[in-house]
Amino acid sequence: MKKQLPKRHEIDVKYTWDMANLFKSEALYQAAFDTAEQDVVTFCQKFEQQLTTKERINEALTTFQDIQSRLTRIGAYASLQASTDSISEENQMRSGKAMMRFQAISKQMAFFINELKQIDDALLLEAAQLNVDNHDYLLEIIEDKKHTLSPEIEKTLVALSPVLNASYGHYNRFKLADMKFNDFEVAGVNYPNSFTLFENEYEYEEQTAVRRRAYETFYQKLAEYQHGFASNYQAHVQKEKILSELRGYPSVFDYLLDGQKVSRDFMDRQIDSIMTKLAPAMRRYAKLLQQIHGLDNMTYADLKIAVDPSFEPKVSIEESKALLIEGLSVLGSEYNEIVRRAFDERWIDFPQNQGKSTGGFCSSPYGAPSYILINWNGQMDEVMVLAHEIGHAGHFQYANAHQSILNTRPSMYFIEAPSTTNELLMANHLIQKAQSSREKTWIRSVMISRTYYHNFVTHLLEAAFQREVYTKVDQKQPLSANILKNIKLDVLKKFWGEAVDIPEWAGLTWMRQPHYFMGLYPYTYSAGLTLGTKVSKMIENKTITPQAWIEVLKAGGTKSPLELAKMVGVDLTTDQTLNEVIDEISNIIDDIIAEKTKA
């Protein structure tokens, strides 16, 4: 029987992340915030209506970068603590106060970008040639001009940003603080349920009756909130549509993809190719699970169960450190030091507790250590999750060290490549050291169920859902809880076909994902993994050196995603790489089927 999750103060602090890596005390955090606010006032007094020469523009940008780098650390200190315990009144108040103070800073600083966009292109180009750190940013300012509104409207939008961006905060508060899941009973045993327990435990539960009952009761609770969630989401996508029209984009897709530096056909290719070419292989995998577990029928509640549950190795946090240092050593001693520091300096927050964000993420405030949130369950496949998040950490430790704060972040299209490269390097290392064919098959099954299923299926199906939603938004069609549920249901049924029984309640799966409040993010997981699969193979086959990949990480946002891929000889302009990866996944699945059938 699963236990209730502990409260935050009940867990062992040595397995939590160390906020002292940002600020040694609350008082120092407040002092840093006060100083930053004073420096913002000085910045405005010094530079407002004074950006008249190329030297003055660069001086302002250098000061701006210094302020922004400090603000990222201040913001992280407030938001990260709320992510580990959203129930805490102290965390809520700190985060709320920080949000209000940041809003005031944004209003004060709004003049700067507005004034840059009013400057003649010739002067901006002269300024760009004067300072390499500011070069790319100024070119982006020139590019953004075509979609810039009048300074008064831009200032108004900044002032309204707390309201315009409220939907994401509302979603997280509903999900993590308000929703209370009912216990459920199976064969006389009572089981507690929660978002964290469900997504980290019950989805993988070996006992079919317990797993399926957990799904039913979980989705029953989602159903009680579906209309409020739908209304909140409707407000969010309508905001995006209105902004796309105000800024003169042909469609909401063009607006949302603009910052990704790829055209819509790149998104459509990922969705359409995977929906049609990968689906048959994943259906074969689903049928294998049904056969192994002796299920009367294969349902949506059975898709995440293990190929070999009796073989599932347990691993301690300390053992995971040794495995990751060993598995990622191929990337070199410098990279390995990042892995070591992540554990030794407590960059990672491991425990599951009440009020903690589900899933995992990595935050890398500029000039500071990274912060990795996971929900550790002690299973070997969590090592893959850690490898993924350390991939993000390694990426931004390199980018932050070698680029100015204006140039660190690459296109979202690329963002998941370093993380998924790490996952595959880790998996292949484990395969190489495996002691039996059974162990090798188990690791390959983790690659399918964790790495590829999560990124090439789960998130891809979210992307297919998003595409239908935004198509309706572009056509000015209304959305409702029922419409959203049916869109998701249709996507699931199209992918899984007759191989999997998709019940009506599965359509509520859209309610589980915060990515819908992050633009067209979900499809980029498969885009990143497409490149990550190719890169990991090239590193293993020694067709590129690990250092070549490190140079890509160092480049940050100074190149487009296609240019970053070309740095290691990968061409993403055609569908060849994607098709090769789909074939690779299909072959892994066929190997697993052959091995399990033989057994």
C-alpha positions, 0 to 999 in steps of 0.5 A: 500500500502506498503511503501518504506523501510527507510534508516538506518539513518532514523530509531529509534536507540533505536530499533537497536542493540548497537555496544557499547556492543563490543566497545564504539567507532570506535577508541577503535575498531581500537586500539583493532585491532592494539593491536591484530596484535601486539600480533600476531607478538609476538605469532609467535616470541615466539612459531614458531618452539618451540612446543617441549614439552607438557607444551609449547604446552599448553602455546601456546594454552592458548595464542592462545585462548586469541587472538582468543577471541579478534579477534571474537569481532573485526570481529563481530564489522566489519561484523555486521554493514555491515549486517544492512546496506550493502549500507553504504560506511563506513560499506563496507570500515570497513568490507573490511579493516577488511577482509584484516587485518584478512587475514594477521593475518591468514597467520601469524598464519598458522604455528601454526595449521600446526606445531601441526599437525606435532607433534607426536600423543604421545606428543599431547596426553600427552599435552591433559592430561595436560589441560582440556580446550585444551584436546578436541581440541588436540584430534581433531588435531590428528583426522584431521591429516589424511586429512591434506596436507603438511605445504606448501600447507596448508599455500597456502590455507590460503593465497588463502582463500579470493579468495576461500571464495569469492562466499558467499560475492559475493552472498550477494553483488548481493542480498542486494546491486545490485538487485533493484526490480521493483514496480508492480501495482494491480488494479491501486495501485502501490506497491514497492518491495524488498528482505526484503519487499517480504520475510517479507510482500508479501509472507504473503499478504492476497490479492491474486492478490497482493501476486501473482503479487508480486511473479511474479515480484520478480521472474522476477528480479531473472531470470535476474540474474540467470546466474551470480548467477549460475556461482558464485554457480558453482565456490563455489561447485567446490572449495568444490569438489577440496578441498575434493579430495585434502584432500583425502575424498571419496566424497564431502559429506564426506568432508562437513559432517566431521565436523558435526560428523555424517555420511551421513545416518543421512542426508539421513534419514532426507531428505528421511523420510520427503520427503515421510512421511511428504509430505502427511500431508503438502499437506492436509494443502495446500488444507486447505489453498485453501479452507479457502481462496477460491482459484481457485487453490493452487499455490506456491505463496499461501503456506505462507498465514495464516489459519486465517488472520483476527485473526493475532494479532499485537504485539509491541516490548515492548509487545514481551519482556513481552511475551518472558520473560513469555513464556521462564520462564520455563527454569528458572530465570537464562535463563530469565535474558538472555532474559531480557538483550537481550532487555534491553542491545539492543542485538536485531536489529529490524527495516527493512531498505534498505540494511539490511540482510533478515531473521534473525540470531544470532551472539555470539562473545566470551566473549560478548553479543549476537547480534540478527538480525531480520526484525520486522513486528509487527505480533505475529508470529515474537515473535516465530522468536525472541524466536528462535534467543534468543535460539541461544543466550542463547545457546552460552551465556551458552557455552561461559561462561562454555567452552574455545573458542576452545570448545564452538561450537557444531556440525552443526547437533545440532546447531538448537536444542536450537533455535527450542526448544525455539520456541515450548516452546513459542508456547505451552505457548501461547496455554496454555494461549489462551482464545478460541479454535480459538486462540489455532488453530491460534497458532497451525497454526503458529507452522505449517506455521512458525516453522515446515514449515520453518524448516521441509519443506523450509530448508529440500527442500533446502537440497534435492536440495543440495543433487542432486547438490552435486551428480552431482558435485561428478560425475563431471557433469557441472551445469548451471542456467537451471540445477539448476532451474530444480533440484529445480523445481523437488524437489518442485514438488515431495514434493507437488505433485498434491496439489500445482501448481508449476510454472516454475519460482519457480525453481529459489527459490534456488537463495534466500538462502545463506545457500548453501554457508555454506556446508550441513547446510539446512538439520540440521534445521530439525535435530535440530527441531527433537531434539527440539520437543522431548526436549520441550515435555519432559520439559513440561511433566516434564520428564526432568528438565529444568536444564538438558537441560541447562547442554546440552547448557553449554557443547558446543562442548565438546560432539558429537551431539548424546552424547548431545542428550543422556544427556537428554535421547534422542537416535538419532541413530534410526529413532524413534524420527524423525518418532514421530515428523513427526506424531506430525506434522501430528496430529497438521495439522489434528487438525487444519483441524478438527477445521476449518472444524467444524467452 
